[in-house]
Amino acid sequence: MPPFAPPVLRTGELVIAQTANTLLFLGPRLGLVSADESSRLAANQLQLTLSDFAAEGHDTHHPIASSLYYEDQKSEAKRRAVSFVTERMPKFLRYFERVLARNERGHGRHLVGAELSYADLSMAQVLWWLGYAFPNGLARIERELPHLRELRAHVASRPRVAAYLQSDRRLPFSEDDLFRHYPELDVENA
């Protein structure tokens, strides 16, 4: 079946699209999730939940239609952002905090199992994005999230990740990207 949109992975006869699906395929092959079915499905479930979370965050600045400019939907974006920052963002983050706290094998530093998984990498990226797009909203709840803070620090301290984060290969967040920072949407006193 043809892919809807990038990213697309082609390997041999396989054509794999959608980030979560690509990670489900690559994770065990790259040692970023255990090969057992339970771990693979748990990581995929978390990745799909992160995809939902990211979509909701993106939609704060495009609440009516992605085809419209932000400037054409500012008042609706403000309403959507209040809901996202005060309700949805805390709900998602508290869920991931609980997952980390309950994963005894991961000692509060891994979402699935005892080792780093692609779900951990994705979670750290989401936290970095939230720190860019909604610094006030994230700061308001971050003290309640010790396991997520530790996960983010743990991921950033991995030698190859740390090198990547400092390299020119990592594109900075910007207003031309999928996730943007509009100060008026980062609700300070909600």
C-alpha positions in Angstrom: 0.0 0.0 0.0 1.4 3.5 -0.8 2.4 5.7 2.1 0.3 8.7 2.9 3.2 11.0 3.6 6.8 10.9 4.9 8.6 9.7 6.8 8.9 6.5 4.8 11.4 3.7 5.3 12.2 1.4 2.3 14.0 -1.8 3.1 14.1 -4.6 0.5 10.5 -5.1 -0.6 9.1 -3.4 2.5 7.8 0.2 2.5 7.0 1.3 6.0 5.3 4.6 6.8 4.2 6.4 10.0 6.7 7.1 12.7 5.3 4.7 15.3 5.2 1.9 12.7 8.8 2.6 11.6 9.9 2.5 15.2 8.0 -0.7 15.8 10.0 -2.2 12.9 13.4 -0.7 13.7 13.3 -0.8 17.5 14.2 -4.5 18.0 16.7 -4.4 15.1 18.6 -1.4 16.6 18.4 -2.7 20.2 16.0 0.1 21.2 13.4 -2.3 22.6 13.5 -5.9 23.6 12.5 -8.3 20.9 9.7 -9.9 23.1 6.2 -9.2 22.0 5.1 -7.6 25.3 7.9 -5.0 25.2 7.4 -4.3 21.5 3.7 -3.7 22.0 4.2 -1.6 25.1 6.7 0.6 23.4 4.4 1.0 20.4 1.5 1.8 22.6 3.5 4.6 24.3 4.8 5.8 20.9 1.2 6.1 19.6 0.2 8.0 22.8 3.1 10.3 22.3 1.9 10.8 18.7 -1.5 11.8 20.0 0.0 14.2 22.5 2.2 15.8 19.9 -0.8 16.2 17.5 -2.8 17.9 20.2 0.1 20.3 20.9 0.5 21.1 17.3 -3.2 21.8 17.0 -2.9 24.6 19.5 -1.6 26.8 16.8 -3.8 25.3 14.0 -7.1 24.5 15.8 -9.3 25.1 12.8 -7.3 23.8 9.9 -3.6 23.1 9.2 -4.1 24.8 5.8 -4.9 28.1 7.5 -2.2 30.4 8.8 -1.9 30.8 12.5 -2.7 34.5 12.1 -6.1 33.5 10.6 -7.1 31.5 13.7 -5.4 33.3 16.6 -8.5 33.6 18.8 -9.4 29.9 18.4 -5.7 29.1 19.0 -5.7 30.9 22.3 -8.8 29.0 23.5 -7.3 25.7 22.4 -3.9 26.5 24.1 -5.6 27.2 27.4 -7.2 23.8 27.3 -4.0 22.1 26.2 -1.8 23.8 28.8 -4.1 23.4 31.7 -5.8 20.1 31.0 -4.4 18.0 28.2 -0.6 18.6 28.8 -0.9 17.7 32.5 -3.0 14.7 31.8 -0.5 13.2 29.3 2.5 14.1 31.4 1.0 12.6 34.6 0.2 9.4 32.6 3.9 9.1 31.5 5.1 9.9 35.0 2.9 7.0 36.3 4.3 4.6 33.6 7.8 5.5 34.7 7.1 5.1 38.4 5.5 1.7 37.9 8.3 0.3 35.7 10.4 -1.2 38.5 12.8 -2.7 36.0 13.5 0.7 34.6 14.1 2.3 38.0 12.0 5.4 37.0 14.4 6.1 34.1 12.8 3.9 31.4 9.3 3.6 30.1 9.6 0.0 28.9 11.9 -2.6 30.5 15.3 -2.0 32.0 17.1 -0.5 29.0 16.7 2.6 26.9 14.0 2.3 24.3 12.8 4.4 21.4 9.9 5.4 23.6 12.3 7.0 26.0 14.0 8.9 23.2 10.7 10.1 21.9 9.5 11.1 25.4 12.7 13.2 25.9 12.1 14.9 22.5 8.5 15.7 23.5 9.8 17.3 26.8 12.4 19.4 24.9 9.6 20.5 22.5 7.3 21.4 25.4 10.2 23.4 27.0 10.4 25.4 23.8 6.8 25.8 22.8 5.2 26.0 26.3 8.0 26.9 28.8 5.5 28.4 31.3 3.1 25.6 31.0 5.8 23.0 31.5 7.4 24.8 34.4 4.1 24.9 36.2 3.8 21.1 36.3 7.4 20.0 36.0 8.0 19.8 39.8 5.3 17.0 39.9 7.3 15.0 37.3 10.5 13.8 38.9 10.7 10.6 36.8 10.2 12.5 33.6 12.9 15.0 34.5 15.2 12.1 35.3 14.4 10.4 32.0 15.1 13.6 30.0 18.4 14.0 31.8 19.3 10.4 31.4 18.6 10.5 27.7 20.6 13.7 27.2 23.6 12.2 29.1 24.0 9.3 26.8 27.3 9.9 24.9 25.9 9.6 21.4 22.7 11.6 22.2 24.8 14.3 24.0 27.0 14.5 20.9 24.0 14.8 18.6 22.4 17.4 20.8 25.5 19.6 20.5 26.0 19.0 16.8 24.9 20.9 13.8 22.8 17.9 12.8 20.2 18.7 15.4 17.9 21.3 13.9 16.8 23.9 16.4 13.2 24.4 17.1 11.8 27.3 15.2 8.7 29.1 14.0 9.0 27.4 10.6 8.8 23.9 12.2 6.0 21.6 13.1 6.1 22.8 16.8 6.3 26.5 17.4 6.5 28.9 20.3 3.9 31.6 20.3 4.2 33.5 23.6 0.5 34.3 23.7 -0.3 30.6 23.7 2.0 29.7 26.6 -0.7 30.5 29.2 1.1 31.9 32.3 -1.7 32.1 34.8 -4.3 29.5 33.8 
